[in-house]
Amino acid sequence: MSDGGATRKEAAGAASRARAHVVALGAVTLAGLFTAMLWPLLQPVGTPLFFAAVAVSSWHGGLGPGLLATVLAALVSDWFFVPPYYTLNAGTLVRMAAFVCVALLTASLYQRARRERLHAEELARAREWLLRDEQAARAAAETASRAKDEFLATLSHELRTPLNALVGWTWWLKRGDLEPERREKALDTIDRNAKAVAQLIEDLLDVSRIITGKIRLGIRPLDLAAVIDAAAAAVQPAATAKNIELAVAVAPVGPLRGDPDRLQQVVWNLLSNAIKFTPDKGAVHVRVDRSADAARIVVRDTGHGIGADVLPHVFDRFMQGSAGRKSGGLGLGLAIARHIVELHGGRIEAASDGEGQGAAFTVWLPIAGAEPSVAAPERPPALRDGIARLDGLRVLVVDDDASAREWSALTLGHFGARVTTVASAREALDTLAREEPDVLVSDLRLGHGEDDGYALIRRVRERDRERARRLPAIALTAYPRVEDRARALEAGYSVHVPKPAEPAELVAVIATLAGRFAGG
């Protein structure tokens, strides 16, 4: 909880206690007034209303206000309503002591009853929360079950459709009585559908690698223009078949390092989607330029567009809008593209004015050496034996698991990093106050103290705003779901990397984020 929230809570508690004591004072005052008005009717026992005041004060405010009402009621009742009036003697003190004892017993009983009532209310609220959680979990399980069934049905359809063409045309080729033109058509159809099946299988394997954290990147210098041109050339036949204008404009963006094959896969996915959802005689434009310290790739089309209800989930696995279901596919391409971009330390966003208004997908990739550290020492080549180097890079690792901290220190230290490990968010903030790391690597679930990895990154980003420098941060966590990734990025992490992470992969992500690919 923030300091401001704690202060507001304390102020609200103080106001509540003050109100309870005011109620006690008011209850005794009213008891005195009504006793004076009804005095002839209350004989020979003249103080029952004061016991009622004590009971009301205890029930409303607890033992403290009940004690206040007891003392006031004892003084007022004996001083004004028990003869001899307005005098203090031994008899008065005995009567007051007896009244106080009975009133204290009454106040304690009502205090106990009040505690039981509050406890019962808390149990009722807890049961309500548990019921809501159980209903939400059941709804999520039912949704997951439906999604699984829909995915299996879609997968069966997407596999059986090209297989049907393969089986059918293979049967005709085996007969040997097709005309040359039909034979060429049969071979083209078999080739196209075999590639479609291979792509489906590759997408499924990529998703499996993403979930298990085993997707590989071959980081090396790359020519972004060549990557864009290769992807455009691969989809040009599909664009030509639909009379779609495919225009590419590439401006110089500076040095980049990454996996050209995987980045080509990203651009190919974006272009394939754009062509798939753009009607005949439409247009797909690709623009590459530099935005601050990042290379920006924009793929814009004049196609069906994306509905407002679908847009926030467009990068989720197996997510398809109505147009996607009509056009086929498993809904994996954009999810894979996002993961690859994030592994490169970049980000990807989708925008659309609505259905029928076209869509635009924008990819940002960090430019090598865009975030040099202060007084950075001379570094040897960034790559050695195909694996990035972290020589001299200062990395702060936050993990409550001792073995995980040991593994991180050993692994990152082997690749040249200067590693500091801590077990909690508080220790991490204390370390950041003393040192200035180049990269933060944190688990999301931290068992020490109240703050978890989400609270930590929010504090770090507040610190970044004060220092006008954004610390690259990686969420290295055993929570691999899409919603976990979205929550981590929304909280302020630069990249979400699921456990278990391959050492070379983790090193590549850290090096990319820190801009350590300059050289070699």
C-alpha positions in Angstrom: 0.0 0.0 0.0 1.3 3.5 -0.8 2.1 6.1 1.9 -0.8 8.2 0.8 -3.2 5.3 1.1 -2.0 4.4 4.6 -2.4 8.0 5.7 -6.0 8.2 4.4 -6.7 4.9 6.1 -5.3 6.2 9.4 -7.3 9.4 9.1 -10.5 7.5 8.4 -9.9 5.3 11.5 -9.3 8.4 13.7 -12.5 10.0 12.4 -14.5 6.8 13.1 -13.1 6.6 16.7 -14.0 10.3 17.3 -17.6 9.7 16.0 -17.9 6.7 18.4 -17.0 8.9 21.4 -19.3 11.6 20.3 -22.1 9.0 20.1 -21.3 8.0 23.7 -21.4 11.5 24.9 -24.7 12.1 23.1 -26.2 8.9 24.4 -25.5 9.9 28.1 -26.8 13.4 27.5 -30.1 12.1 26.0 -30.4 9.6 28.9 -30.1 12.5 31.4 -32.7 14.6 29.5 -35.2 11.8 29.2 -34.6 10.7 32.9 -35.4 14.3 34.0 -38.5 14.4 31.8 -39.8 11.0 32.9 -38.5 11.1 36.5 -41.9 10.5 38.2 -42.5 7.4 36.0 -39.1 5.9 36.6 -39.4 5.7 40.4 -38.2 3.9 42.5 -35.4 2.9 40.0 -34.3 6.1 38.3 -31.3 5.1 36.2 -32.3 2.4 33.6 -31.8 4.9 30.8 -28.2 5.4 31.7 -27.6 1.6 31.4 -29.2 1.9 27.9 -26.8 4.7 27.0 -23.8 2.5 28.1 -25.2 -0.4 26.0 -25.7 1.8 22.9 -22.2 3.3 23.2 -20.6 -0.2 23.6 -22.6 -1.7 20.7 -21.8 1.2 18.4 -18.2 2.0 19.2 -16.8 -0.8 21.3 -15.2 -0.9 24.8 -13.6 2.6 24.7 -16.8 4.6 24.1 -18.5 2.2 26.4 -16.1 3.1 29.3 -16.6 6.8 28.5 -20.4 6.4 28.7 -20.0 4.4 32.0 -18.0 7.1 33.8 -20.3 9.9 32.5 -23.5 8.0 33.4 -22.3 7.2 36.9 -21.5 10.8 37.6 -24.6 12.3 36.1 -27.1 9.8 37.5 -25.7 9.9 41.1 -25.1 13.7 41.1 -28.4 14.8 39.7 -30.9 12.0 40.3 -30.0 10.3 43.7 -30.5 12.2 46.9 -28.9 13.9 48.6 -28.5 15.8 45.3 -25.3 17.6 44.3 -23.2 16.1 47.1 -20.3 13.6 47.2 -20.1 11.3 50.2 -19.3 7.6 51.0 -22.8 6.4 50.0 -22.4 8.3 46.7 -19.1 6.6 46.0 -20.5 3.1 46.9 -23.5 3.7 44.6 -21.2 5.0 41.8 -18.9 2.0 42.2 -21.8 -0.4 42.0 -23.1 1.4 38.9 -19.7 1.3 37.3 -19.3 -2.4 37.9 -22.7 -3.3 36.4 -22.1 -0.9 33.5 -18.6 -2.3 32.8 -20.1 -5.8 32.7 -22.7 -4.6 30.3 -20.1 -2.8 28.2 -17.9 -5.9 28.0 -20.8 -8.1 27.1 -21.8 -5.7 24.3 -18.2 -5.4 23.2 -18.0 -9.2 22.9 -21.2 -9.2 21.0 -19.9 -6.5 18.7 -16.8 -8.4 18.0 -18.8 -11.5 17.1 -21.0 -9.4 14.8 -18.1 -7.9 13.0 -16.4 -11.4 12.8 -19.6 -12.8 11.3 -19.8 -9.9 8.8 -16.1 -10.6 7.8 -16.9 -14.3 7.3 -19.9 -13.4 5.2 -17.8 -11.1 3.0 -15.1 -13.8 2.8 -17.7 -16.4 1.7 -19.0 -13.9 -0.9 -15.5 -13.4 -2.2 -14.8 -17.1 -2.3 -18.1 -17.6 -4.1 -17.2 -15.0 -6.7 -13.8 -16.5 -7.1 -15.2 -19.9 -7.5 -17.7 -18.7 -10.1 -15.0 -16.8 -12.0 -12.8 -19.9 -11.9 -15.6 -22.1 -13.2 -16.4 -19.6 -15.9 -12.7 -19.5 -16.9 -12.6 -23.3 -16.9 -15.7 -23.4 -19.1 -14.2 -20.8 -21.4 -10.9 -22.7 -21.6 -12.8 -25.9 -22.3 -14.8 -24.3 -25.1 -11.6 -22.7 -26.5 -9.9 -26.1 -26.5 -12.8 -27.7 -28.3 -13.0 -24.9 -30.8 -9.2 -25.1 -31.4 -9.3 -28.8 -32.0 -12.2 -28.4 -34.4 -10.4 -25.6 -36.2 -7.1 -27.6 -36.3 -8.9 -30.6 -37.7 -10.5 -28.4 -40.4 -7.3 -26.6 -41.3 -5.4 -29.9 -41.6 -8.1 -31.8 -43.4 -8.7 -29.1 -46.1 -5.2 -29.2 -47.6 -4.9 -33.0 -47.0 -8.1 -33.4 -49.0 -6.5 -31.6 -51.9 -3.3 -33.6 -51.6 -5.1 -36.9 -51.6 -7.4 -36.0 -54.4 -4.8 -34.7 -56.8 -2.4 -37.4 -55.9 -5.1 -39.9 -56.9 -5.4 -38.3 -60.3 -1.6 -38.1 -60.8 -1.3 -41.8 -60.1 -3.9 -42.6 -62.8 -1.5 -40.9 -65.3 -4.3 -39.7 -67.7 -4.2 -35.9 -66.8 -3.6 -33.4 -69.6 -0.3 -31.4 -69.2 -2.1 -28.3 -68.1 -4.1 -30.1 -65.4 -1.0 -32.0 -64.4 0.8 -28.7 -63.8 -2.2 -27.4 -61.8 -2.2 -30.6 -59.7 1.5 -30.2 -58.9 1.0 -26.5 -58.0 -2.0 -27.4 -55.8 -0.1 -30.2 -54.0 2.9 -27.9 -53.5 0.8 -25.1 -52.1 -1.2 -27.3 -49.7 1.9 -29.2 -48.5 3.4 -25.8 -47.6 0.2 -24.8 -45.9 0.3 -28.0 -43.7 4.0 -27.4 -43.0 3.3 -23.9 -41.9 0.5 -25.1 -39.6 2.8 -27.6 -38.0 5.6 -25.0 -37.7 3.2 -22.5 -36.0 2.1 -25.2 -33.5 5.7 -26.0 -32.8 6.5 -22.3 -32.3 3.6 -21.9 -29.9 4.9 -25.0 -28.0 8.4 -23.4 -27.9 7.0 -20.1 -26.6 5.0 -21.8 -23.8 8.0 -23.8 -22.7 10.4 -20.9 -23.2 12.5 -22.8 -25.7 12.3 -20.6 -28.8 15.8 -19.9 -30.2 17.2 -16.7 -31.5 20.3 -16.5 -33.7 21.5 -13.0 -32.9 23.7 -11.4 -35.5 24.0 -8.1 -37.5 21.1 -7.7 -39.9 20.0 -5.6 -42.8 16.4 -4.6 -42.0 15.8 -3.6 -45.6 16.8 -7.1 -46.8 14.5 -8.7 -44.2 11.6 -6.5 -45.4 12.3 -7.2 -49.1 12.5 -11.0 -48.5 9.2 -11.0 -46.7 7.5 -8.9 -49.3 8.8 -11.1 -52.1 7.4 -14.1 -50.3 3.9 -12.7 -50.2 4.0 -10.9 -53.6 2.3 -13.8 -55.5 -0.6 -13.8 -53.1 -0.9 -10.0 -53.5 -0.8 -10.2 -57.3 -3.5 -12.9 -57.3 -5.8 -10.5 -55.6 -4.7 -7.4 -57.5 -3.5 -5.8 -54.3 -1.0 -3.0 -54.4 2.0 -4.0 -52.2 4.2 -0.9 -51.6 7.4 -0.9 -49.6 9.3 2.2 -48.4 12.5 1.7 -46.3 14.5 4.5 -44.8 17.9 4.1 -43.1 17.5 3.3 -39.4 20.9 2.6 -38.0 22.7 -0.6 -36.9 20.5 -3.5 -35.8 21.3 -6.9 -34.4 18.8 -9.7 -34.2 17.6 -13.0 -35.8 16.9 -12.1 -39.4 15.0 -15.3 -40.0 12.7 -14.8 -37.0 12.2 -11.1 -37.9 11.4 -12.1 -41.5 8.8 -14.4 -40.0 7.3 -11.5 -38.1 7.0 -9.3 -41.2 5.7 -12.2 -43.2 3.0 -12.9 -40.7 1.9 -9.2 -40.7 2.0 -9.0 -44.5 0.1 -12.4 -44.9 -2.6 -11.2 -42.6 -2.9 -7.9 -44.3 -3.2 -9.5 -47.7 -5.6 -12.2 -46.4 -8.0 -9.6 -44.9 -7.7 -7.0 -47.7 -10.3 -7.4 -50.6 -9.4 -7.5 -54.2 -7.8 -4.3 -55.6 -6.9 -3.1 -52.2 -3.6 -1.8 -50.9 -1.0 -2.9 -48.4 1.8 -0.5 -47.5 5.0 -1.2 -45.5 7.0 1.7 -44.1 10.3 1.5 -42.2 11.8 4.5 -40.5 13.5 5.5 -37.2 11.6 6.7 -34.2 13.9 8.0 -31.4 16.1 5.0 -30.4 14.1 2.4 -32.3 13.6 1.1 -35.8 9.9 1.3 -36.6 8.1 -1.0 -39.1 4.5 -0.1 -40.0 2.3 -2.5 -42.0 -1.0 -0.8 -43.0 -3.8 -2.2 -45.1 -7.2 -1.2 -46.5 -8.8 -4.4 -45.4 -11.7 -5.5 -43.1 -10.3 -3.8 -40.1 -10.5 -4.9 -36.5 -13.5 -4.5 -34.2 -13.1 -2.6 -30.9 -14.0 -5.8 -29.0 -11.3 -7.8 -30.7 -8.5 -5.3 -30.8 -7.3 -5.7 -27.2 -7.0 -9.4 -27.7 -5.6 -9.5 -31.3 -2.2 -10.9 -30.1 -3.7 -13.7 -27.9 -3.2 -17.2 -29.0 -6.0 -18.8 -31.1 -7.7 -15.4 -31.3 -9.8 -14.8 -34.4 -12.4 -12.3 -35.3 -15.3 -13.1 -37.5 -13.2 -12.2 -40.6 -10.4 -14.5 -39.3 -12.8 -17.5 -38.9 -14.0 -17.0 -42.5 -10.5 -16.8 -43.9 -9.2 -19.8 -42.0 -6.0 -20.3 -40.0 -5.4 -21.1 -36.3 -5.0 -17.6 -35.0 -1.4 -18.1 -34.0 0.6 -15.8 -36.3 0.2 -12.6 -34.4 0.9 -14.3 -31.0 4.1 -15.7 -32.4 5.0 -12.4 -33.9 4.6 -10.6 -30.6 6.7 -13.1 -28.7 9.5 -12.9 -31.3 9.5 -9.1 -31.2 9.6 -9.0 -27.4 12.5 -11.5 -27.4 14.3 -8.8 -29.4 13.6 -6.2 -26.7 10.9 -4.5 -28.9 7.2 -4.2 -28.9 4.3 -4.5 -31.3 0.9 -2.7 -31.4 -2.2 -2.9 -33.5 -4.5 -0.1 -34.4 -7.8 0.1 -36.3 -10.7 2.6 -36.6 -13.1 -0.3 -36.7 -14.5 -3.0 -39.1 -14.2 -1.9 -42.7 -11.6 0.8 -41.9 -8.4 -1.2 -42.4 -5.7 -1.9 -39.8 -2.1 -0.9 -39.0 0.5 -3.0 -37.1 3.6 -1.2 -35.8 6.8 -2.9 -34.6 9.5 -1.1 -32.7 13.0 -2.7 -32.5 15.8 -1.2 -30.4 18.8 0.1 -32.3 22.1 -1.3 -31.3 23.9 0.9 -28.8 20.9 3.2 -28.3 21.1 3.0 -24.5 24.8 3.2 -23.5 25.5 3.2 -19.8 27.3 6.1 -18.1 31.1 5.8 -18.4 30.7 2.3 -20.0 34.0 0.5 -20.2 35.5 -0.8 -23.3 33.9 -4.1 -24.4 35.1 -7.0 -26.4 33.0 -8.3 -29.3 29.3 -8.6 -28.4 29.2 -12.2 -29.8 31.3 -15.1 -29.1 30.6 -18.6 -30.5 27.3 -17.3 -31.7 26.2 -16.2 -28.1 25.9 -12.6 -26.9 28.5 -11.3 -24.4 27.6 -9.2 -21.4 31.1 -8.1 -20.4 31.0 -5.5 -17.7 27.2 -5.2 -17.9 25.7 -4.6 -14.4 22.7 -6.8 -13.8 20.5 -6.7 -10.7 18.6 -10.1 -10.2 15.6 -10.2 -7.8 14.3 -13.7 -6.9 13.2 -15.1 -3.6 14.4 -18.6 -4.6 18.1 -19.1 -3.5 18.8 -21.7 -6.2 17.4 -19.4 -8.9 19.6 -16.5 -7.7 22.6 -18.8 -7.7 21.8 -20.0 -11.3 21.4 -16.4 -12.5 24.6 -15.3 -10.9 26.5 -18.3 -12.4 25.0 -18.1 -15.8 25.1 -14.3 -16.4 28.6 -14.1 -14.8 29.8 -16.8 -17.2 28.9 -14.4 -20.0 30.8 -11.5 -18.5 28.1 -9.7 -16.5 28.6 -8.2 -13.1 25.7 -9.7 -11.2 24.1 -8.5 -7.9 21.4 -10.8 -6.5 18.8 -9.9 -3.9 15.8 -11.8 -2.5 13.1 -9.1 -2.1 11.7 -5.9 -3.6 12.9 -3.9 -0.6 16.4 -5.2 -1.0 16.2 -4.4 -4.7 15.1 -0.8 -4.0 17.9 -0.4 -1.4 20.4 -1.7 -4.0 19.1 0.7 -6.6 19.6 3.6 -4.2 23.3 2.7 -3.9 24.1 1.4 -7.4 23.0 2.0 -11.0 22.5 -1.3 -12.8 22.2 -1.5 -16.6 19.4 -4.1 -16.5 16.9 -5.4 -13.9 15.9 -9.1 -14.0 13.1 -9.9 -11.5 10.7 -12.7 -10.6 7.1 -11.6 -10.3 6.3 -13.6 -7.2 8.5 -12.6 -4.3 7.8 -14.3 -1.1 9.7 -11.9 1.2 7.7 -8.9 2.4 4.5 -7.5 1.0 5.8 -6.2 -2.4 5.9 -8.5 -5.4 7.5 -8.0 -8.8 4.7 -5.8 -10.0 5.0 -3.5 -7.0 8.8 -3.4 -7.5 8.6 -2.3 -11.2 6.0 0.4 -10.4 8.4 1.8 -7.8 11.3 1.6 -10.3 9.3 3.4 -13.0 8.5 6.2 -10.5 12.2 6.4 -9.8 12.9 6.5 -13.5 10.6 9.5 -14.0 12.6 11.4 -11.3 15.9 10.5 -12.9 14.8 10.9 -16.6 16.2 7.5 -17.5 14.3 4.2 -18.1 15.9 1.2 -16.6 15.5 -1.9 -18.9 13.6 -4.5 -16.9 12.9 -8.2 -17.6 10.2 -10.2 -15.9 11.7 -13.7 -15.6 8.9 -15.7 -14.2 7.2 -19.1 -14.1 3.9 -17.5 -15.1 3.8 -18.0 -18.9 0.2 -17.2 -19.8 -0.8 -14.5 -22.2 -2.5 -12.6 -19.4 0.6 -12.8 -17.2 2.7 -11.4 -20.1 0.2 -8.6 -20.6 0.1 -7.7 -16.9 3.9 -7.7 -16.6 4.3 -5.4 -19.6 1.4 -3.1 -18.4 3.1 -2.8 -15.0 6.3 -1.5 -16.6 8.5 -4.4 -17.6 10.3 -4.2 -20.9 10.1 -7.9 -21.7 8.4 -11.0 -20.2 10.5 -14.2 -20.3 8.9 -17.4 -19.1 10.8 -19.9 -17.0 12.7 -22.2 -17.7 14.8 -19.9 -19.8 17.7 -21.1 -21.9 20.9 -19.3 -20.9 21.7 -18.1 -24.5 18.2 -16.8 -24.8 18.2 -14.9 -21.6 21.7 -13.5 -22.4 20.5 -12.4 -25.8 17.4 -10.6 -24.4 19.5 -8.8 -21.7 22.1 -7.8 -24.3 19.5 -6.5 -26.7 17.7 -4.5 -24.0 21.0 -3.0 -22.8 22.1 -2.1 -26.3 25.2 -4.3 -26.0 25.3 -5.4 -29.6 27.6 -2.7 -30.8 30.8 -4.3 -32.1 32.1 -7.7 -33.1 
